Amino acid sequence: MKIKTLITFVALLLSSSFLKSQTSINWQPAAISIDGTNGFQGVDVYYYLTTCNSNDVVILKLINHNPYDVKAQWKSVLVGNNDKELFGKSKLVSLKLSAKSEVEGSCKGKEAVLIVKLSDYGLKASDFRIFAGSAFDVIK
């Protein structure tokens, strides 16, 4: 009986520590529309600041609410704490989104356009305020 109790206790302890180690990502709305919102023509954009391979980066997530495939395109712009917009060497990037789908970048992901290195914009994580998509467009 003591062994069953001990095994149950250890199992509960391990499962609770596993659940505790799971972190949720705090997605922030990106400023992509003229009115400062994070949605444009059925596509929403979110970001979060993290570190990948010792680099401070912004990871993007795009959600297509449209019932049809679209291509989203934008120039990545980072805004610092001083409200200065930094374009870096940003080029127009595009990404195809299936109908009613979402795609998000990750440190191990294939979509390089969904990862923006702060160092490419001469910015440190402590000076970063928000991600903004300049010239954001959605094409059917």
N, C-alpha and C positions, 0 to 999 in steps of 0.2 A: 504494500500500500504506500509506503514511504517513497519507493522508487517512482510509482505512477504520479504522485504528487510533485516530486522533484522534476520529473520530465515535463509535466504540465506547466510548472512554474518557469522552467527554462524556456520552453516554447513560447509562453506569453511574453517573457522578457525579451527574447530575440525578435518576436514579431512587433512589439511596441517600439523597440529601438530602430527597426527597419522603417516603420511608418514615420518615426520622428526624423529620420535622415532624409526623407523625401522633401524637397523644397519646391514650392510653387513659384512659377515665374510671374513677376509683377509687370505684365504688359502695360505700356503707357500708350495713349493715343498719339499718333504722329500728326503734325500739322501739314496737311497736303492740299487743302482747299483754300481758296481766297478768303473765306470766312474763318479760317483757322481751325476747321474741324478735321477729323481724320477719315472722312468718307467722301468719295467722288464717284458718281455714276455707278453706284452699286458695289463699289470696292472700298473696303475699310483697310486702313494700315495702322499697325501697332509696332512698337519697338521696346527693347529693353537693353540696358547697358550691362556688359559682362566682360569677362576675360577669356580669351581663347589663345592657347599656346603663348602665354605671357604677353599678349597684346590686348589692350583695351579696345573693345569693339561694341558696335551697336548691331543687334540682331533684329531683323525685320520679320513681320508676319503680315500677309495679305489675305483677306477673306473676300471671295467673290460671291455676293448675294444674288447675282443675276442668274436667270434660268438658261443662260447660254455662255459659251466660252468667250473669253476676252483676252486682250493683251494690255497689260498695264505698263506704262513707261514713265520714267521720271529721272531727274538728276538729284542725287543725294546731297543734302545740305545739312550741316550741323550748326546748331546755334549754341554759342557759349553763354556763360553766366553774365557776360557784359552785353548780351543781346546782339552781338555781332554775328552775321551769317557767314559761315565758312563754306566755300564751294570746293576747296582743294583742287584736284585735277579731275573733278567729277565729270563723267561723260553721261550721255543719255543711255540709260539701261532699260531693258524691257524683259518682261516675264509673261509667259502664257499661263492663264488660269482656266481650269475647267469650270463648267457650270456648277454653282453651289459648292464650291470647294475652298479650301484654305491651304496655304503653304507657308512654312516658317523656316527660317534659317537655323542652323546649328553649327557648332564648332566642327562637327564631323560631317556636315551636310554637303551636298553637291552644288547647291545654288549659291555661287559666290556673290551674286548681286544682292543677296539677302544678308550679307555681312559687310559692315562698313568699319574699317580700321580708323580709330581716332587719330593715330599718328599721321595718316595720309592727309589730314586736315590741320595738322600742327596743334592739336588739342589734347589736353590731358583729361582723364576721367573726372578729376576734381573741378575742372572748368566747363564740363559739358552740361547743357541745360535741356535741349530737346532736339529730336530729329525732325527735319522738315523736308518734304519732297517737292522740289521746285519743278515747275512745268509738268506736274502730274497729269496724266491723261489715261483714259480708258478707251480702247478701240474694240469695236465689236467684230 
